[in-house]
């Protein structure tokens, strides 16, 4: 179902991201396995290639603007486009609210809310000019964004005020971008 689609999946060296990357590879996508853990990202990419798919590993620290830019540019250099973006990278630093430090608060918001914002901004810089070209040629290509949220972002969870706030924020960002990106044939879901 994803033959020749180019997919960026952050946090894809393990867990949900790894399973997503492998599934996308099996469905025919060219998978950008993006993670801060390059050894594991390379392992996942190799697994996809050995199964007959196409994949490359990319180092990305989603809290670093320059690293995000290098990831997006690397994918564009390798495959010339981005069709699917899965914002999956995540960490937890749980603590009861009364004990939560500023560092714990901001670290989680950086990974779960600010990073997807920056990655989506980099993605937008590439798809908008492409959409203009496609429309001029009479083509309609639908692109996809999936932002990984959590029930903690909807219901809250004791000891996770930082994580819950970040995941609730990603739901709000997703709803807004669904309205803004929709006119460019980009669906945005959480």
C-alpha positions as MATLAB code, in Angstrom:
seq = 'XXXXXXXXXXXXXXXXXXXXXXXXXXXXXXXXXXXXXXXXXXXXXXXXXXXXXXXXXXXXXXXXXXXXXXXXXXXXXXXXXXXXXXXXXXXXXXXXXXXXXXXXXXXXXXXXXXXXXXXXXXXXXXXXXXXXXXXXXXXXXXXXXXXXXXXXXXXXXXXXXXXXXXXXXXXXXXXXXXXXXXXXXXXXXX';
ca = [
       0.000    0.000    0.000;
       2.970    2.328    0.417;
       4.971    1.355   -2.671;
       7.619    3.995   -3.386;
       6.307    6.363   -0.713;
       9.069    8.013    1.298;
       8.459    7.852    5.036;
      10.269    9.553    7.905;
       9.689    7.827   11.241;
      11.328    9.407   14.284;
      12.196    7.287   17.274;
      12.199    4.234   15.033;
      15.129    2.334   16.531;
      12.872    0.577   19.054;
       9.330    0.090   20.305;
       6.368    1.527   18.410;
       8.673    3.354   15.994;
      10.578    0.193   15.073;
       7.359   -1.762   14.524;
       6.017    1.074   12.365;
       9.210    1.258   10.304;
       9.199   -2.491    9.679;
       5.511   -2.457    8.719;
       6.013    0.503    6.357;
       8.962   -1.310    4.775;
       6.838   -4.419    4.230;
       4.180   -2.228    2.601;
       6.730   -0.911    0.086;
       7.768    2.417    1.612;
      11.268    3.815    1.458;
      11.832    4.198    5.190;
      13.974    6.804    6.891;
      14.735    5.146   10.233;
      15.477    8.203   12.376;
      16.750    8.006   15.930;
      19.352    9.315   18.345;
      20.584    5.725   18.740;
      22.365    5.254   15.409;
      23.437    1.666   16.061;
      19.871    0.529   16.629;
      18.584    2.678   13.749;
      21.093    0.987   11.446;
      19.954   -2.421   12.735;
      16.309   -1.628   11.932;
      17.183   -0.231    8.487;
      19.267   -3.349    7.733;
      16.368   -5.562    8.800;
      14.026   -3.749    6.396;
      16.519   -4.038    3.527;
      17.146   -7.731    4.236;
      13.374   -8.285    4.020;
      13.341   -6.778    0.527;
      12.479   -3.203    1.472;
      14.304    0.090    1.154;
      15.581    1.913    4.229;
      18.305    4.223    5.442;
      19.274    5.094    9.000;
      19.528    8.753    9.961;
      20.880   10.189   13.195;
      18.517   12.758   14.682;
      18.388   14.441   18.045;
      14.849   15.802   17.898;
      15.700   18.478   20.481;
      18.339   20.003   18.182;
      17.202   22.239   15.283;
      20.350   21.602   13.250;
      19.984   17.832   13.666;
      16.370   18.006   12.480;
      17.404   20.052    9.445;
      20.139   17.527    8.577;
      17.634   14.664    8.864;
      15.107   16.333    6.537;
      17.805   17.355    4.053;
      19.317   13.864    4.174;
      15.984   12.258    3.327;
      15.421   14.767    0.523;
      18.925   14.114   -0.851;
      18.377   10.346   -0.735;
      14.869   10.137   -2.183;
      13.836   13.613   -3.359;
      10.583   13.838   -1.428;
       8.725   13.061    1.783;
       5.281   11.464    1.556;
       4.721   10.334    5.127;
       5.955   11.685    8.439;
       5.478    9.861   11.731;
       6.438   11.928   14.792;
       7.055    9.108   17.242;
      10.239    9.977   19.172;
       9.597   10.091   22.890;
      10.967    9.826   26.395;
       9.505    9.849   29.885;
      10.703   11.543   33.067;
       7.929   10.786   35.514;
       7.580   12.520   38.869;
       4.757   13.665   41.093;
       3.935   17.293   40.347;
       5.278   18.557   43.682;
       8.663   16.952   42.911;
       8.897   17.723   39.186;
      11.856   19.918   38.283;
      11.923   22.541   35.565;
      14.439   20.337   33.734;
      12.014   17.389   33.717;
       9.180   19.631   32.538;
      11.082   21.223   29.672;
      12.874   18.058   28.561;
       9.554   16.311   27.962;
       7.927   19.293   26.260;
      11.006   19.646   24.026;
      10.753   16.042   22.823;
       6.978   15.612   22.669;
       5.796   19.034   21.485;
       8.580   21.353   20.332;
      10.382   18.677   18.294;
       7.294   17.683   16.270;
       6.627   21.403   15.652;
      10.140   21.854   14.263;
      10.044   18.639   12.213;
       6.662   19.586   10.742;
       8.019   23.019    9.847;
      10.913   21.367    7.970;
       8.478   18.998    6.235;
       6.274   21.930    5.194;
       9.188   23.740    3.561;
       9.490   20.803    1.162;
       5.913   19.807    0.444;
       4.502   23.263   -0.306;
       6.627   23.900   -3.429;
       6.065   20.305   -4.547;
       2.296   20.705   -4.272;
       2.436   23.806   -6.477;
       4.359   21.867   -9.156;
       2.020   18.889   -8.896;
      -1.079   21.031   -9.240;
       0.380   22.822  -12.253;
       0.890   19.394  -13.838;
      -2.668   18.327  -12.999;
      -1.576   15.840  -10.305;
      -2.961   15.350   -6.818;
      -0.685   13.614   -4.344;
      -1.877   13.128   -0.779;
       0.737   13.216    1.937;
       0.301   11.966    5.512;
       1.388   13.040    8.977;
       0.869   10.908   12.079;
       1.733   12.475   15.422;
       1.918    9.887   18.181;
      -0.041   10.985   21.242;
      -1.232    9.080   24.289;
      -4.265    8.525   26.441;
      -2.276   10.513   29.024;
      -2.762   13.543   26.785;
      -6.530   13.080   26.880;
      -7.116   11.709   30.384;
      -3.989   12.759   32.294;
      -1.942   10.366   34.388;
      -0.597   10.666   37.915;
       3.117   11.386   37.912;
       3.090   12.509   34.294;
       2.054   16.165   34.276;
       4.880   16.957   31.841;
       4.156   14.039   29.508;
       0.386   14.566   29.670;
       0.777   18.268   28.851;
       3.063   17.465   25.903;
       0.720   14.815   24.524;
      -2.327   17.069   24.964;
      -0.389   19.772   23.139;
       0.365   17.449   20.227;
      -3.375   16.784   19.882;
      -4.025   20.534   19.640;
      -1.180   20.997   17.165;
      -2.503   18.091   15.101;
      -6.011   19.551   14.910;
      -4.667   22.940   13.864;
      -2.331   21.561   11.211;
      -5.091   19.330    9.838;
      -6.891   22.586    8.994;
      -3.800   24.401    7.705;
      -2.161   21.538    5.780;
      -5.415   20.108    4.436;
      -5.522   22.659    1.628;
      -2.233   21.149    0.419;
      -3.648   17.603    0.450;
      -1.776   16.667    3.608;
      -3.772   14.722    6.193;
      -2.625   15.209    9.776;
      -3.710   12.756   12.476;
      -2.741   11.845   16.029;
];
